[in-house]
Amino acid sequence: MTGMKNINKAEVMVLKEQVAYQDGQVVSKTLAQNEHVSVTLFSFDKGEEISTHKSGGDAFVTCLDGVGKVTIDGVEYILNEGESIVMPAKHPHAVFGQEKFKMLLVVIS
C-alpha cells in the first residue's frame, strides 16, 4: 500500500469537509486502496444512490453529514450523523441519500 492519498497529512481537519456535494450526483474521493482495504469518502445529493450490489469485503459505513438510507438484504436502516453500520461481505446492499448525505466507507477484504 502506498499510504493515504487525496488528503492532507499532519493537519487537523473536518472529514465531512473533504468531499463536496454536487447537484444530482454521487461524488467519491478515494483516500486509500489496496487488495485488503479501501477508504473512500462519498457525498450523495438528495435522492441519489448506489444501487444494490455485493462486496467481497465487509463494508463499514459512518454517516458524516445528513441522512442516508442503507439497505442490507432488503432491510432498510436510516443513518444520521455520527451513526455507523456494517454491510456484511457477499450480502446485497445499497446506499441512498434520504437527504443530502456524506459518509466514510471502509471496506476490509
Backbone as a ProteinNet text record, in pm:
[ID]
protein_1_A
[PRIMARY]
MTGMKNINKAEVMVLKEQVAYQDGQVVSKTLAQNEHVSVTLFSFDKGEEISTHKSGGDAFVTCLDGVGKVTIDGVEYILNEGESIVMPAKHPHAVFGQEKFKMLLVVIS
[TERTIARY]
84.9	0	88.6	48.1	126.4	86.6	-5.7	-49.3	-171	-197.1	-313.6	-285.3	-391.4	-379.5	-500.5	-491.4	-601.8	-646.6	-556.8	-592	-464.3	-474.7	-356.6	-319.3	-190.5	-139.7	-88.2	-82.1	-33.9	-107.1	-239.1	-322.3	-459.3	-504.9	-638.7	-739.8	-843	-943.2	-1080.2	-1180.6	-1316.2	-1341.4	-1356.8	-1361.8	-1472.7	-1591	-1702.2	-1675.7	-1579.7	-1545.9	-1449.2	-1406.2	-1308.7	-1373.4	-1505.6	-1577.9	-1699.1	-1721	-1826.7	-1952.6	-2066.8	-2191.8	-2192.3	-2250.7	-2273.9	-2415.9	-2487.1	-2627.4	-2643.5	-2737.4	-2773	-2666.5	-2570.2	-2459	-2423.3	-2356.9	-2282.4	-2136.4	-2066.6	-1925	-1844	-1733.2	-1645.9	-1503.8	-1433.3	-1293.4	-1218.8	-1133.5	-1058.4	-941.1	-932.3	-823.5	-715.6	-753.6	-657.3	-721.5	-638.7	-693.8	-582.8	-604.4	-520.6	-605.6	-544.6	-623.4	-692.9	-654.8	-710.9	-805	-786.2	-865.7	-886.5	-1004	-1025.5	-1094.9	-1056.6	-1113.4	-1158.2	-1289.1	-1345.3	-1447	-1441.9	-1544.5	-1647.3	-1773.7	-1881.3	-1970.8	-2023.9	-2135.2	-2245.8	-2368	-2487.1	-2577.5	-2618.2	-2724.3	-2853.8	-2949.4	-3076.8	-3136.1	-3173.7	-3235.8	-3138.4	-3008.9	-2908.8	-2873.5	-2824.8	-2797.9	-2686.2	-2634.7	-2553.2	-2644.8	-2681	-2781.5	-2729.6	-2819.6	-2790.2	-2676	-2581.3	-2465.7	-2411.7	-2310.7	-2243.7	-2097.2	-2036.2	-1895.2	-1822.2	-1695.8	-1614.9	-1567.8	-1583.6	-1539.1	-1647.8	-1630	-1720.8	-1703.8	-1815.6	-1814.1	-1868.6	-1781.2	-1814.5	-1847.5	-1970.7	-2018.2	-2038.3	-1986.5	-2013.4	-2072.1	-2188.4	-2252.6	-2179.5	-2131.3	-2059.8	-2148.9	-2256.7	-2343.1	-2474.5	-2583.6	-2711.9	-2775.4	-2859.2	-2933.5	-2924.2	-2878.6	-2869.1	-2952.7	-2988.8	-3061	-2973.9	-2943.6	-2865.5	-2959.5	-2961.1	-3043.9	-2951.2	-2973.1	-2893.1	-2990.4	-2975.6	-3066.2	-3212.3	-3243.4	-3380.6	-3432.6	-3351.3	-3391.6	-3330.9	-3414.6	-3368.7	-3326.7	-3215.3	-3162.9	-3137.2	-3180.4	-3156.7	-3034.6	-2940	-2819.4	-2821.8	-2799.8	-2785	-2639.3	-2602.2	-2464.4	-2412.2	-2295.4	-2231.3	-2266	-2363.3	-2403.5	-2331.7	-2313	-2240.7	-2316.2	-2283.2	-2337.7	-2235.9	-2236.7	-2151.6	-2240.5	-2206.5	-2273.8	-2186.8	-2238	-2152.8	-2115.7	-1996.9	-1947.2	-2047.2	-2058	-2137.3	-2288.1	-2334.5	-2477.6	-2518.5	-2632.1	-2674.1	-2703.2	-2650.7	-2671.2	-2674.2	-2734.4	-2744.7	-2739.5	-2703.7	-2697.1	-2772	-2855	-2943.7	-2936.6	-2932.2	-2935.2	-3077.7	-3119.3	-3252.4	-3267	-3161.6	-3140.2	-3000.6	-2945.6	-2804.3	-2728.8	-2625.9	-2565.9	-2418.4	-2334.1	-2192.3	-2156.1	-2069.5	-2029.3	-1883.5	-1827.3	-1694.8	-1719.2	-1661	-1673	-1536.1	-1527.9	-1405.8	-1443.1	-1380.8	-1407.9	-1284.5	-1306.3	-1198.6	-1221.7	-1125.2	-1136.9	-1050.7
-118.8	0	123.9	222	344.4	446.9	413.6	508.1	586.2	691.4	775.4	868.4	901.9	996.1	1088.3	1195	1290.3	1357	1363	1423.8	1475.1	1589.9	1645.3	1561.9	1552.2	1476.6	1573.7	1526.2	1606.6	1740.2	1732.9	1852.9	1817.7	1891.7	1870.4	1912.6	1829.4	1858.7	1812.8	1858.6	1808.3	1718.5	1588.2	1490.7	1519	1560.8	1584.2	1700.9	1786	1897	1855.6	1730.4	1683.4	1632.1	1627.7	1590.7	1682.8	1736.6	1836.3	1771.4	1833.8	1794.7	1850.1	1772.6	1822	1785	1882.6	1861.8	1738.4	1650	1534.8	1428.2	1427	1333	1264.3	1149.6	1085.3	1114.4	1172.3	1206.6	1116.8	1061.2	979.9	1033.7	1014.2	1055.8	943.8	873.3	760.9	813.6	765	805.9	698.7	571.6	460.7	340.5	260.6	141.9	43.6	-81.8	-192.6	-319.1	-435.1	-558.2	-594.6	-533.1	-567.5	-462.4	-337.1	-230	-116.5	-54.3	70.5	167.5	294.3	400.9	510	538.1	632.2	722.7	851.3	946.5	957.1	968.2	984.2	1099.5	1169.4	1262.3	1225.3	1227.1	1195.2	1317	1364.2	1463.6	1392.1	1466.5	1406.3	1329	1203.1	1119.3	1040.2	1063.7	988.4	859.6	759.3	630.3	552.3	456.4	348	227.2	172.9	67.2	-63.4	-156	-282.2	-356.5	-399.1	-474.9	-555.5	-638.4	-714.6	-676.4	-687.1	-654.1	-777.7	-791.4	-903.8	-890.3	-771.5	-749.2	-683.7	-688.4	-616.2	-466.7	-395.9	-252.8	-175.2	-98.6	-20.2	121.9	165.8	298.5	384.6	507.2	606.1	730.2	772.5	894.4	1015.9	1101	1222.6	1345.9	1341.1	1457.5	1412	1475.8	1448.9	1319.4	1263.9	1141	1048.2	925.3	825	703.8	630.5	504.1	393	295.4	179	59.6	-14.3	-134.1	-255.5	-349.1	-472.1	-589.1	-680.8	-796.2	-752.9	-638.9	-591.4	-517.1	-506.4	-435	-295.2	-192	-53.2	-3.5	68.2	129.5	277	365.1	508.5	546.2	616.7	662.4	814.2	863.2	1005.4	1033.4	1160.3	1199.7	1132	1070.4	1003.9	856.7	808.9	668.3	584.9	456.5	364.9	234.1	160.6	26.9	-51.6	-184	-270.9	-345.8	-333.3	-409.1	-533	-653	-772	-813	-869.3	-917.8	-1015.6	-1007.9	-1100.5	-1093.4	-986.8	-964.3	-844.6	-853.5	-740	-617.2	-503.2	-378	-260.7	-151.1	-28.2	89.9	207.1	329.4	439	513.9	614.2	742.8	855.8	985.1	1022.4	987.4	1021.7	1173.6	1239.1	1382.7	1393.6	1512.5	1519.8	1440.7	1367.1	1266.3	1249.3	1254.2	1224	1107.3	1018.4	902.4	868.4	802.2	741.2	592.5	532.3	389.6	325	223.5	144.8	0.9	-55.4	-195	-277.2	-385.1	-475.4	-608.2	-652.4	-780	-885.8
0	0	0	-72	-81.8	23.6	111.5	213.6	169.7	244.1	216.8	98.9	25.4	-86	-86	-159.7	-178	-48.7	50.1	178.4	243.4	311	377.5	498.4	524.1	638.5	744	868.8	981.9	988.6	972.4	973.8	1029.7	1129.7	1183.8	1078.7	1059.6	956.4	1002.8	933.7	950	829.5	855	746.6	645.7	694.2	601.9	507.2	539.3	450.2	339.1	339.4	241.6	112	107.9	-13.8	-25.1	-144.9	-165.8	-221.8	-192.4	-257.4	-399	-492.3	-627.8	-666.5	-724.2	-760.7	-848.4	-809.6	-892	-902.6	-809.7	-823.5	-692.8	-709.6	-601.6	-631.2	-535.8	-552.6	-459.4	-510.5	-426.4	-431.1	-320.7	-309.5	-237.6	-310.5	-254.5	-172.6	-47.3	41.3	52.9	35.7	38.9	-27.8	-98.8	-163.3	-195.6	-155.1	-197.7	-196.4	-205.8	-214.6	-82.3	27.8	158.7	216.7	179.7	239.3	139	147.6	75.1	169.9	160.5	241.7	145.2	145.4	48.6	115.6	82	122.5	10.4	47.6	-50.3	-9.2	-108.5	-85.9	-184	-134.1	-213.4	-212.9	-329.7	-332.4	-291.6	-240.8	-201.1	-318	-292.3	-395	-479.6	-464	-540.8	-466.7	-541.7	-478.5	-546.8	-471.9	-527	-521.1	-638.2	-644.3	-582.4	-565.1	-497.2	-566.1	-483.8	-530.1	-412.9	-438	-333	-332.3	-215.7	-199.1	-148.8	-187	-142.1	1.1	58.9	196.8	279.4	410.7	499.6	474.7	464.3	433	553	617.3	735.9	692.4	719.9	680.1	804.3	800.9	904.9	839.3	887.9	837.6	894.1	805.1	844.8	843.5	762.9	747.9	685.6	723.8	660.4	705.8	616.9	647	526.7	552.6	447.2	480.8	377.1	394.8	337.7	421.1	380.1	379.9	270.4	260.6	255	346.3	352.1	351.1	255.3	244.3	246	183.1	173.1	295	401.3	522.6	520.1	543.8	539.3	676.5	679.7	801.2	771.7	861.1	845.1	928.7	866	934.8	945.4	1065.2	1091.2	1126.6	1124.9	1153.3	1280.7	1268.3	1381.4	1395.4	1318.7	1326.9	1220.5	1252.1	1163.4	1149.3	1042.9	1020.1	937.6	953.6	871.8	773.3	645.1	540.5	518.8	556.8	550.9	407.8	396.1	267.1	205.7	73.9	-6.6	20.2	88	107.1	22	-47.5	-130.1	-43.8	-89.4	-16.6	-113.7	-66.6	-145.3	-49	-103.4	-22.6	-96.8	-24.1	-82.7	-0.7	-68.1	0.1	37.9	159	209.4	211.1	255.5	242.7	182	170.2	133.8	239.7	197.6	285.4	251.4	354.7	336.1	425.6	373.4	451.6	427.1	526.6	514.7	498.8	395.5	368.9	383.6	470	486	454.4	350.4	310.9	344.3	420.6	460.4	391.2	312.3	239.4	303.2
[MASK]
+++++++++++++++++++++++++++++++++++++++++++++++++++++++++++++++++++++++++++++++++++++++++++++++++++++++++++++

